[in-house]
Amino acid sequence: MSGSLKKIWNAVSTVLVILVVLLALLLVGARVVGLQVFTVLSGSMEPTYHTGSLIYVKKVDPYTIKEGQPITFMLDEDTIATHRVVGIVPDEDDPTVIRFRTKGDANDAEDGSLVHYKNVVGTPIFSIPYLGYIADYIQHPPGMYIAISAGAVLLLLVFLPDIFADEDKGRKKSRRGRKNPPEAEAPAAEVDVPQQEPETLADEIRRKTDGLLTDEEVGKLCRLIEAGKYNDAAAESLRRLLIRRDAERKRQQAAPLS
């Protein structure tokens, strides 16, 4: 993947992730802070709450509700409604029991029955237009399956640039390997690290380096290995040193005697 295309893709995937996170917070995060979320399914509260809006309802003490406030309440076991309070009716026999007269803002008449205070869910504190359509769709099949699939695809797309980047690096390394074949290795350029005492390790190094290192250099290499600091960089430096020493020895052997 080219650099410019990768930048565009990163920007697009970042925006998509942010949108998904915001949607999750709006749909699920509200419940964490004690709010209940409902979808407006009718136009009875237009223009206050539009059809398809998502309303966020806060639980309140029914005795604090005043005339003119919208409330969300249970019409029956399966139906939740949000209408405005137009009157408060105390019970004649028990003044601690109150009921609410309600009416939809877009309706001409009041609701046919009073709302018992125990059926009050809470009062709406804010709403988001049209988000209710999305919430209602993804909560039931097939929308639920589509949302899960879309989330999985989004995760895959987020990691695609990294996958392509790894492939590009592999191809570049392969091309460099063909253009620059490795140099001929000097005898025993790599030194194994046997688990032996320091003196035996020194003898092993001298044998495998064919005597190209001085005693001081052998001692330094022993200490490096014992300290666990003999890494790839150290091995490469040793290999280059042995190549030079081996070349110098061959030149000396080939030089004519004066």
C-alpha positions in Angstrom: 0.0 0.0 0.0 1.5 3.4 -1.1 2.2 6.1 1.5 -0.6 8.5 0.3 -3.2 5.7 0.1 -2.2 4.5 3.6 -2.7 8.0 5.0 -6.2 8.2 3.4 -7.1 4.8 4.6 -5.9 5.6 8.2 -8.0 8.8 8.2 -11.1 6.9 7.0 -10.7 4.0 9.4 -10.1 6.5 12.3 -13.3 8.3 11.5 -15.2 5.1 11.3 -13.9 3.9 14.6 -14.8 7.2 16.3 -18.3 7.0 14.9 -18.7 3.4 16.1 -17.4 4.4 19.6 -19.7 7.4 19.8 -22.7 5.2 18.7 -21.8 2.7 21.4 -21.6 5.4 24.0 -24.9 6.9 23.0 -26.7 3.5 23.0 -24.9 1.7 25.8 -22.9 4.2 27.8 -26.0 6.1 28.9 -27.2 3.1 30.9 -23.9 3.1 32.8 -24.7 6.5 34.2 -28.2 5.5 35.2 -30.2 6.7 32.1 -32.7 4.7 30.3 -33.0 5.0 26.5 -36.2 4.7 24.5 -37.1 5.2 20.8 -40.0 7.5 19.9 -42.3 5.4 17.7 -45.1 7.9 17.1 -45.6 11.6 16.4 -47.8 12.3 19.5 -45.1 14.5 21.0 -44.2 16.5 17.9 -42.5 18.9 17.6 -40.8 18.3 21.1 -39.8 14.7 20.2 -39.8 13.7 16.6 -40.7 10.2 15.5 -37.5 8.1 15.4 -35.7 10.2 18.0 -33.8 8.6 20.9 -34.8 10.0 24.3 -32.8 9.7 27.4 -34.8 9.3 30.6 -33.7 10.0 34.1 -35.4 8.3 37.1 -37.0 10.9 39.4 -39.2 11.0 42.5 -42.8 11.1 41.2 -43.7 13.6 43.9 -41.3 16.1 42.4 -43.0 16.1 39.0 -44.8 19.3 38.2 -47.6 20.1 35.7 -46.1 20.9 32.3 -43.3 18.4 32.5 -43.0 15.5 30.0 -42.8 12.1 31.7 -42.1 8.6 30.4 -44.4 6.0 31.8 -45.7 2.5 31.4 -49.1 2.2 29.6 -49.0 -1.6 30.1 -46.4 -4.3 30.6 -45.2 -4.0 27.0 -45.8 -0.4 26.1 -43.8 2.7 27.2 -45.1 6.2 26.4 -43.9 9.8 26.8 -46.5 12.5 27.2 -46.7 15.8 29.0 -48.3 16.2 32.4 -51.4 18.4 32.3 -52.7 17.7 35.7 -51.9 16.0 39.0 -54.8 14.2 40.8 -54.4 13.1 44.4 -56.2 10.0 45.5 -59.3 10.8 47.6 -58.8 8.0 50.1 -55.0 8.1 50.3 -53.4 11.5 49.6 -49.9 9.9 49.3 -51.1 8.3 46.1 -51.1 10.5 43.1 -52.0 10.1 39.5 -51.1 12.2 36.4 -53.3 13.4 33.6 -51.3 13.4 30.5 -51.5 14.5 26.9 -49.4 14.3 23.8 -48.2 17.7 22.5 -49.6 16.9 19.0 -52.9 15.4 20.3 -56.1 17.3 20.6 -57.4 15.4 23.7 -55.9 14.2 26.9 -55.1 10.5 27.4 -58.0 8.3 28.3 -56.6 7.1 31.6 -54.6 8.5 34.5 -51.0 7.4 35.1 -50.4 5.9 38.5 -47.2 7.4 40.1 -45.7 3.9 40.4 -45.9 3.5 36.6 -43.7 6.6 36.0 -40.3 5.6 34.6 -38.8 9.1 34.7 -38.5 12.3 32.9 -36.7 12.9 29.5 -33.6 15.0 29.8 -32.6 15.2 26.2 -33.2 13.5 22.8 -31.3 12.8 19.6 -33.3 13.0 16.4 -33.3 9.9 14.1 -30.9 7.9 16.2 -33.8 5.8 17.4 -34.2 4.3 14.0 -30.7 2.9 14.2 -31.0 1.8 17.8 -34.3 0.0 17.0 -32.9 -1.6 13.9 -29.7 -3.1 15.4 -31.5 -4.5 18.5 -33.4 -7.0 16.5 -32.6 -9.5 13.6 -31.5 -9.0 10.9 -30.1 -5.6 12.0 -28.3 -7.2 14.9 -26.5 -9.6 12.6 -25.6 -6.8 10.2 -24.2 -4.7 13.1 -22.1 -7.5 14.3 -20.8 -8.3 10.8 -20.1 -4.6 10.2 -18.1 -4.4 13.5 -16.0 -7.4 12.5 -15.3 -6.0 9.0 -14.4 -2.6 10.5 -11.8 -4.3 12.8 -10.3 -6.1 9.8 -10.1 -2.9 7.8 -8.4 -1.1 10.6 -5.6 -3.7 10.6 -5.3 -3.9 6.8 -2.6 -1.2 6.5 -0.4 -3.0 8.9 -0.8 -6.3 7.0 0.1 -4.6 3.7 3.0 -2.8 5.4 4.5 -6.1 6.6 4.1 -7.6 3.1 5.9 -4.5 1.5 8.7 -4.8 4.0 9.1 -8.5 3.1 9.3 -7.8 -0.6 11.8 -4.9 -0.1 14.1 -7.2 2.0 13.8 -9.9 -0.7 14.8 -7.4 -3.4 17.7 -6.1 -1.4 18.9 -9.7 -0.8 19.0 -10.4 -4.6 20.8 -7.1 -5.4 23.4 -7.4 -2.6 24.4 -11.0 -2.1 26.1 -11.6 1.3 29.9 -11.4 1.5 31.9 -14.6 1.7 32.2 -15.5 5.3 35.6 -15.9 6.9 36.3 -19.2 8.6 34.1 -19.7 11.6 32.7 -16.1 11.6 30.0 -17.1 14.0 30.9 -18.1 17.5 28.7 -20.5 19.4 28.2 -19.8 23.0 28.8 -23.1 24.8 27.9 -23.5 28.4 31.5 -24.0 29.6 33.9 -22.5 32.0 35.8 -19.3 30.9 39.1 -21.1 30.0 37.3 -23.7 27.9 35.3 -20.9 26.2 38.5 -19.1 25.4 40.0 -22.2 23.8 36.8 -22.7 21.8 37.0 -19.1 20.5 40.6 -19.5 19.4 39.8 -22.7 17.6 36.8 -21.4 15.8 38.5 -18.1 14.8 41.5 -20.0 13.5 43.9 -17.9 15.7 42.9 -14.6 14.1 42.2 -12.9 17.5 44.8 -11.8 20.0 44.6 -13.0 23.6 43.2 -9.6 24.7 40.5 -9.8 22.1 39.6 -13.4 23.1 39.4 -12.3 26.7 37.1 -9.4 25.8 34.9 -11.7 23.7 34.7 -14.2 26.6 33.5 -11.4 29.0 31.0 -10.2 26.4 29.5 -13.6 26.0 29.4 -14.3 29.8 27.6 -11.0 30.4 25.0 -12.0 27.8 25.8 -9.0 25.6 26.9 -11.0 22.6 24.1 -10.0 20.1 23.7 -9.7 16.4 25.6 -6.4 16.2 28.6 -7.9 18.1 28.5 -11.0 15.8 28.5 -8.8 12.7 31.5 -6.8 14.0 33.4 -10.0 14.8 32.6 -11.3 11.3 34.0 -8.2 9.6 37.1 -8.2 11.8 37.8 -11.9 11.0 37.4 -11.1 7.2 40.0 -8.4 7.4 42.4 -10.4 9.5 42.1 -13.4 7.2 42.7 -11.2 4.2 45.8 -9.7 5.8 47.2 -13.1 6.7 46.7 -14.3 3.1 48.5 -11.2 1.7 51.4 -11.8 4.0 51.6 -15.4 3.0 51.5 -14.5 -0.7 54.2 -11.8 -0.4 57.6 -12.7 -2.0 60.5 -13.0 0.3 63.1 -10.1 -0.2 
